[in-house]
Amino acid sequence: MPATAPQAPQARSYFPAPTYGRHAPTLPPNEPVPGETEEWEAVTAVRPDTPHVRALRFVSTAGDLLAALVLIGGGMSLIGLASHL
């Protein structure tokens, strides 16, 4: 006696083989293949190491640190203020 129930005749044709048996379409010759690096993606920007570039990086870093200190200090002072009220 079989352990599985017999299938209806339509059950086998639910996923028609011709639909899933087709090959993937071929890409035209100039289409990029997924995963390939295009020429414009392989170019990297090189920053010149001049005083002006270093100054901008320093100002940006200093601004980020100052903003972090203000946010952390403000949060600490608000928590302290809330605990005293």
C-alpha distances in whole Angstrom, upper triangle without the diagonal:
4,7,9,10,11,15,18,20,23,21,21,25,26,28,29,30,33,34,33,34,37,40,42,46,48,51,55,57,59,56,56,52,51,52,55,58,61,64,66,63,64,68,69,72,74,77,80,82,85,86,85,82,82,84,81,78,80,81,78,77,79,78,75,76,79,76,74,76,77,74,73,77,77,73,75,78,76,74,77,79,76,76,79,79
4,6,7,8,12,15,17,20,18,18,22,23,24,26,26,30,31,29,30,34,36,38,42,45,48,51,53,55,52,52,49,47,48,51,54,57,61,62,59,61,64,65,68,71,73,77,78,81,83,82,78,78,80,77,75,77,78,74,73,76,75,71,73,75,73,70,73,74,71,70,74,73,70,72,75,73,71,74,76,73,73,77,77
4,7,9,12,16,18,20,18,18,22,22,24,26,26,30,31,29,30,34,36,38,41,44,47,50,53,54,51,51,47,45,46,50,53,55,59,60,57,59,62,63,66,69,71,74,75,79,80,79,75,76,77,75,72,74,75,71,70,73,72,68,70,72,69,67,70,71,67,67,70,70,67,68,71,69,67,71,72,69,69,73,73
4,6,9,12,15,17,14,15,19,19,20,22,23,27,27,26,27,31,33,35,38,41,44,48,50,52,49,48,45,43,44,47,51,53,57,58,55,57,60,61,64,67,69,72,74,77,78,77,73,74,76,73,70,72,73,69,68,71,70,67,68,70,68,65,68,69,66,65,69,68,65,67,70,68,66,69,71,68,68,72,72
4,6,9,13,14,12,14,17,17,19,22,23,27,27,26,27,31,34,35,39,42,45,48,51,52,49,49,46,44,45,49,52,54,58,59,56,58,61,62,65,68,70,74,75,78,80,78,75,75,77,74,72,74,74,70,70,73,71,68,69,71,69,67,70,70,67,66,70,69,66,68,71,69,67,70,72,69,69,73,72
4,7,9,12,10,11,15,15,18,19,21,24,25,24,26,29,32,34,37,40,43,47,49,51,48,48,45,44,45,48,52,54,58,59,56,58,61,63,65,68,71,74,76,79,81,79,76,76,78,75,73,75,75,72,71,74,73,69,71,73,70,68,71,72,69,68,72,71,68,70,73,71,69,73,74,71,72,75,75
4,6,8,6,8,11,12,14,16,18,21,21,21,23,26,29,31,34,37,40,43,46,48,45,45,42,41,43,46,49,51,55,56,54,55,59,60,63,66,68,72,74,76,78,77,73,74,76,73,70,73,73,69,69,72,70,67,69,71,68,66,70,70,67,67,70,70,67,69,72,69,68,71,73,70,70,74,73
4,5,5,8,10,11,14,15,17,20,21,21,23,26,29,31,34,37,40,43,46,48,45,45,43,42,44,47,50,52,55,56,54,56,60,61,64,67,69,73,75,77,79,78,74,75,77,73,71,74,74,70,70,73,71,68,70,72,69,68,71,71,68,68,71,71,68,70,73,70,69,73,74,71,72,75,74
4,6,6,8,10,13,13,15,18,19,19,21,24,27,29,32,35,38,41,44,46,43,44,42,41,43,46,49,51,54,55,54,56,59,61,63,67,69,73,75,77,79,78,74,75,77,74,72,74,74,71,71,74,72,69,71,73,70,69,72,73,69,69,73,72,69,72,75,72,71,75,76,73,74,77,77
4,6,5,6,10,11,13,16,16,17,19,22,25,27,30,33,36,39,42,44,41,41,39,38,41,43,47,48,52,53,51,53,56,58,61,64,66,70,72,75,76,75,71,72,74,71,69,72,72,68,68,71,69,66,68,70,67,66,69,70,66,67,70,69,67,69,72,69,68,72,73,70,71,75,74
4,6,5,8,10,13,16,16,16,18,21,24,26,29,32,35,38,41,43,40,40,37,36,38,41,45,46,50,51,49,51,54,56,58,62,64,68,69,72,74,72,69,70,72,68,66,69,69,65,65,68,67,63,66,68,65,63,67,67,63,64,68,67,64,66,69,67,66,69,70,68,69,72,72
4,6,7,8,10,13,14,14,15,18,21,24,26,30,33,36,39,41,38,38,35,34,37,39,43,45,48,49,48,49,53,54,57,60,63,67,69,71,73,72,68,69,71,68,66,69,69,65,65,68,67,64,66,68,65,64,67,68,64,65,68,68,65,67,70,68,67,71,72,69,70,74,73
4,5,5,8,11,11,12,13,16,20,22,24,28,31,34,37,39,36,36,34,33,36,38,42,43,47,48,46,48,52,53,56,60,62,66,68,70,73,71,67,69,70,67,65,68,68,64,65,68,66,63,65,68,65,63,67,67,64,65,68,68,65,67,70,68,67,71,72,69,70,74,73
4,6,9,12,11,12,14,17,20,21,24,27,30,33,36,38,35,35,33,32,34,37,40,42,45,46,45,47,50,52,54,57,60,63,66,68,70,68,65,66,68,64,63,65,65,62,62,65,63,60,62,65,62,60,64,64,61,61,65,64,61,64,67,64,64,67,68,66,67,70,70
4,6,9,8,8,10,13,16,18,20,24,26,30,33,34,31,32,29,28,31,34,37,38,42,43,41,43,47,48,51,54,57,60,62,65,67,65,62,63,65,62,60,63,63,59,59,62,61,58,60,62,59,58,62,62,59,60,63,63,60,63,65,63,62,66,67,65,66,70,69
4,6,6,7,9,11,15,17,19,22,25,28,31,33,31,31,29,29,31,34,37,38,42,43,42,44,47,49,52,55,58,61,63,66,68,67,63,65,66,63,61,64,65,61,61,64,63,60,62,65,62,61,64,65,61,62,66,65,63,65,68,66,65,69,70,68,69,73,72
4,5,5,6,9,12,15,17,20,24,27,29,32,29,30,27,27,30,32,35,37,40,42,40,42,45,47,50,54,56,60,62,65,67,66,62,64,66,63,61,64,64,60,61,64,63,60,62,65,62,61,64,65,62,63,66,66,63,66,69,67,66,70,71,69,70,74,73
4,6,5,6,10,13,15,18,21,24,27,29,27,28,26,26,29,31,34,35,39,40,39,41,44,46,49,53,56,59,61,64,67,65,61,63,65,62,60,63,64,60,61,64,63,60,62,65,62,61,65,65,62,63,67,66,64,67,70,68,67,71,72,70,71,75,74
4,6,6,10,11,13,17,20,23,26,28,25,26,24,24,27,29,32,33,37,38,37,39,42,44,47,50,53,56,59,61,64,62,59,60,62,59,57,60,61,57,57,61,59,56,59,61,59,58,61,62,59,60,63,63,61,63,66,64,64,67,68,66,68,71,71
4,6,8,10,13,16,19,22,25,27,24,25,22,22,24,27,30,31,35,36,35,37,40,42,45,48,51,55,57,60,62,60,57,58,60,57,55,58,59,55,55,59,58,55,57,60,57,56,59,60,57,58,62,61,59,62,64,63,62,66,67,65,66,70,69
4,7,9,12,15,18,22,24,26,24,25,22,22,25,27,30,32,35,37,36,37,41,43,46,49,52,55,58,61,63,62,58,60,62,59,57,60,61,57,57,61,60,57,59,62,59,58,62,63,60,60,64,64,62,64,67,66,65,69,70,68,69,73,73
4,7,9,12,15,18,21,23,21,22,20,20,23,25,28,29,33,34,33,35,38,41,44,47,50,53,56,59,61,60,56,58,60,57,55,59,59,55,56,59,58,56,58,61,58,57,61,62,59,60,64,63,61,64,67,65,65,68,70,68,69,73,73
4,6,9,12,15,18,20,18,19,16,17,20,21,25,26,29,31,30,32,35,38,41,44,47,50,53,56,58,57,53,55,57,54,53,56,57,53,54,57,56,54,56,59,57,56,59,60,58,59,62,62,60,63,66,64,64,68,69,67,69,72,72
4,6,9,13,15,17,15,15,13,14,17,18,22,23,26,28,27,28,32,34,37,41,44,47,49,52,55,53,50,52,54,51,49,53,53,50,50,54,53,50,53,55,53,52,56,57,54,55,59,59,57,60,63,61,61,65,66,64,66,69,69
4,6,9,12,14,12,14,12,14,17,18,21,21,25,26,26,28,31,34,36,40,43,46,49,51,54,52,49,51,53,50,49,52,53,50,50,54,53,50,53,56,53,53,57,57,55,56,60,60,58,61,64,62,62,66,67,65,67,71,70
4,7,9,11,10,12,10,13,16,16,19,19,22,24,24,25,28,31,34,38,41,44,47,49,52,51,48,50,52,49,48,51,52,49,50,53,52,50,53,55,53,53,57,57,55,56,60,60,59,61,64,63,63,66,68,66,68,71,71
4,6,8,6,8,8,11,14,14,17,16,19,21,21,22,25,28,31,34,38,41,44,46,49,47,44,46,49,46,45,48,49,46,47,50,49,47,50,53,51,50,54,55,53,54,58,58,56,59,62,61,61,64,65,64,66,70,70
4,6,6,9,10,13,16,15,17,16,18,20,21,23,25,28,31,34,37,40,43,46,49,47,44,46,49,46,45,49,49,46,47,51,50,48,51,54,52,52,55,56,54,56,59,59,58,61,63,62,63,66,67,66,68,71,71
4,6,8,10,14,16,14,16,14,16,18,19,21,23,26,29,32,36,38,41,44,47,46,43,45,47,45,44,48,48,45,47,50,50,48,51,53,52,52,55,56,54,56,59,59,59,61,64,63,64,67,68,67,69,72,72
4,6,9,13,15,12,14,11,13,15,16,18,20,23,26,29,32,35,38,41,44,42,39,42,44,41,41,44,45,42,43,47,46,45,48,50,48,49,52,53,51,53,56,56,56,59,61,60,61,64,65,64,67,70,70
4,6,9,12,11,12,11,13,15,15,17,20,23,26,29,32,35,38,40,43,42,39,41,43,40,39,43,44,41,42,45,44,43,46,48,46,46,50,51,49,51,54,54,53,56,58,57,58,61,62,62,64,67,67
4,6,9,7,9,8,11,12,12,14,17,20,23,26,29,32,35,38,41,39,36,38,40,38,36,40,41,38,39,42,42,40,43,45,43,43,47,48,46,48,51,51,50,53,55,55,55,58,60,59,61,64,64
4,6,6,9,9,13,15,14,15,19,21,24,28,31,34,37,39,42,41,38,39,42,39,38,41,42,39,40,43,43,40,43,46,44,44,47,48,46,48,51,51,50,53,56,55,55,58,60,59,60,64,64
4,6,9,10,14,15,13,15,18,21,24,27,30,33,36,38,41,40,36,38,40,37,36,39,40,37,37,41,40,38,40,43,41,41,44,45,43,44,48,48,47,49,52,51,51,55,56,55,57,60,60
4,7,9,13,14,12,13,16,18,22,24,27,31,33,36,39,38,34,35,38,35,33,37,38,35,35,39,38,36,38,41,39,39,42,44,42,43,46,47,45,48,51,50,50,53,55,54,55,59,59
4,6,10,12,10,10,14,16,20,23,26,29,32,35,37,36,33,35,37,35,33,37,38,35,35,39,39,37,39,42,41,40,44,45,43,44,48,48,47,50,52,52,52,55,57,56,58,61,62
4,7,8,6,7,10,13,16,19,22,25,28,31,34,33,29,31,34,32,30,33,35,32,32,36,36,34,36,39,38,38,41,43,41,42,46,46,46,48,51,50,51,54,55,55,57,60,60
4,6,5,7,9,12,16,19,22,25,28,30,33,32,29,31,34,31,30,34,35,32,33,37,36,34,37,40,39,39,42,43,42,43,47,47,47,49,52,51,52,55,56,56,58,61,61
4,5,5,7,11,14,16,20,22,25,28,31,30,27,29,32,30,29,33,34,31,32,36,36,34,37,40,39,39,43,44,43,44,47,48,48,50,52,52,53,56,57,57,59,62,63
4,5,6,9,11,14,17,20,23,26,29,27,24,27,29,27,26,30,31,28,30,33,33,31,34,37,36,36,40,41,40,41,44,45,45,47,50,50,50,53,54,54,56,59,60
4,6,8,11,14,17,20,23,26,28,27,24,26,28,26,25,28,29,27,28,31,31,29,32,35,34,34,37,39,37,39,42,43,42,45,47,47,48,51,52,52,54,56,57
4,6,10,13,16,19,22,24,28,27,23,25,28,26,25,28,30,27,28,32,32,30,33,36,35,35,38,40,39,40,43,44,44,46,48,49,49,52,53,54,55,58,59
4,7,9,13,16,18,21,24,23,20,22,25,23,22,26,27,25,26,30,30,29,31,34,33,34,37,38,38,39,42,43,43,45,48,48,49,51,53,53,55,57,58
4,6,10,13,15,18,21,20,17,19,22,20,19,22,24,22,23,26,26,25,28,31,30,30,34,35,35,36,39,40,40,42,44,45,46,48,50,50,52,54,55
4,6,10,12,15,18,17,14,16,18,17,16,19,21,19,20,24,24,23,26,28,28,29,32,33,33,34,37,38,38,41,43,43,44,47,48,49,51,53,54
4,6,9,12,15,15,12,14,17,15,14,18,20,18,19,23,24,23,25,28,28,29,31,33,33,35,37,38,39,41,43,44,45,47,48,49,51,53,55
4,6,9,12,11,8,10,13,12,11,15,16,16,17,20,21,21,23,25,26,27,29,31,31,32,35,36,37,39,40,42,43,45,46,47,49,51,52
4,6,9,9,7,9,12,12,12,15,17,17,18,21,22,22,24,26,27,28,30,32,33,34,36,38,39,40,42,43,45,46,48,49,51,53,54
4,7,8,6,7,10,11,11,13,15,16,16,19,21,21,23,25,26,27,29,31,32,33,34,36,38,39,40,42,43,45,46,48,49,51,53
4,5,5,6,9,10,11,12,14,16,17,18,20,21,23,24,26,27,29,30,32,33,34,36,38,39,40,42,44,45,46,48,50,51,53
4,6,5,6,9,10,10,12,14,15,16,18,20,21,22,24,25,26,28,30,31,32,34,36,37,38,40,42,42,44,46,47,49,50
4,5,5,6,9,10,11,12,14,15,16,18,20,21,22,24,26,27,29,30,31,32,34,36,37,39,40,42,43,44,46,48,49
4,5,5,6,9,10,11,12,14,15,17,19,20,21,23,24,26,27,29,30,31,33,35,36,37,39,41,42,43,45,47,48
4,5,5,6,9,10,11,12,14,15,16,18,20,21,22,24,26,27,28,30,32,33,34,36,37,39,40,42,43,45,46
4,5,5,6,8,10,10,12,14,15,16,18,20,21,22,24,26,26,28,30,31,32,34,36,37,38,40,42,43,44
4,5,5,6,9,10,10,12,14,15,16,18,20,21,22,24,25,27,28,30,31,33,34,36,37,39,40,42,43
4,6,5,6,8,10,11,12,14,15,17,18,20,21,23,24,26,27,29,30,31,33,34,36,37,39,41,42
4,5,5,6,8,10,10,12,14,15,16,18,20,21,22,24,26,27,28,30,31,32,34,36,37,39,40
4,5,5,6,9,10,10,12,14,15,16,18,20,21,22,24,25,26,28,30,31,32,34,36,37,38
4,6,5,6,9,10,11,12,14,15,17,18,20,21,23,24,26,27,29,30,31,33,35,36,37
4,5,5,6,9,10,11,12,14,15,16,18,20,21,22,24,26,27,28,30,31,33,35,36
4,5,5,6,9,10,11,12,14,15,16,18,20,21,22,24,26,27,28,30,31,33,34
4,5,5,6,9,10,10,12,14,15,16,18,20,21,22,24,25,26,28,30,31,33
4,5,5,6,9,10,11,12,14,15,16,18,20,21,23,24,25,27,29,30,32
4,5,5,6,9,10,11,12,14,15,16,18,20,21,22,24,26,27,29,30
4,5,5,6,9,10,10,12,14,15,16,18,20,21,22,24,26,27,28
4,5,5,6,9,10,10,12,14,15,16,18,20,21,22,24,26,27
4,5,5,6,8,10,11,12,14,15,17,18,20,21,23,24,26
4,5,5,6,8,10,10,12,14,15,16,18,20,21,22,24
4,6,5,6,8,10,10,12,14,15,16,18,20,21,22
4,6,5,6,9,10,11,12,14,15,16,18,20,21
4,5,5,6,9,10,11,12,14,15,17,19,20
4,5,5,6,9,10,10,12,14,15,17,19
4,5,5,6,9,10,10,12,14,15,17
4,5,5,6,9,10,10,12,14,16
4,5,5,6,9,10,11,13,15
4,5,5,6,8,10,11,12
4,5,5,6,9,10,11
4,5,5,6,9,10
4,5,5,6,9
4,5,5,7
4,5,5
4,6
4
